[in-house]
């Protein structure tokens, strides 16, 4: 299995889950600014969407889209309890968080990296995103992780996108429970390994 990634991008969530699950995989770095691999190959020839993450299975199948991919990876090792059993109510809750992180948090951060976006537009988008972060902060005031005491694929995703805060001028100090949660996830051995290996592969 190959994980196509870009350091610090949303592919980090899949990278974390692969390590949490103890699954064998190969890291393949993508320069998303030019859509090329380290060896110069055209990434579009592998993934026509052009972005990360993408996972290529040993049978050649390519899988994309972070929220869907995280569920697939989590299911590969049920013993790791990274995602609740398919068909359970808890699985719905995990999907609910994945959808929320994808549509409200991830997509809230993304436009803030656009250098052409005017300051007044950024202020509006930032205010909306901060409302979403406040809701997560309130949830984390009573929960260790998004699903309670168990770390799941949704936490790998939330940790990844919340880690972009400093780069877009969002002060996580305003959200103390979220800030503490981010550090809690960062302290997990698999997360430290993922971050270190992305630096080495860069």
Secondary structure, DSSP 8 states (H G I E B T S, - for coil): -EEEE-TTSTHHHHHHHHHHTT---EEEEEETTTTEETTS-BGGGT-TT--S-EEE-TTS-EEE-HHHHHHHHHHTTGGG-SS--TTSHHHHHHHHHHHHIIIIIIHHHHGGG-TTS-HHHHHHHHHHHHHHHHHHHHHHTS-SBTTBSS--HHHHHHHHHHTTGGGGT--GGGSHHHHHHHHHHHTSHHHHHHHHHHHHH-
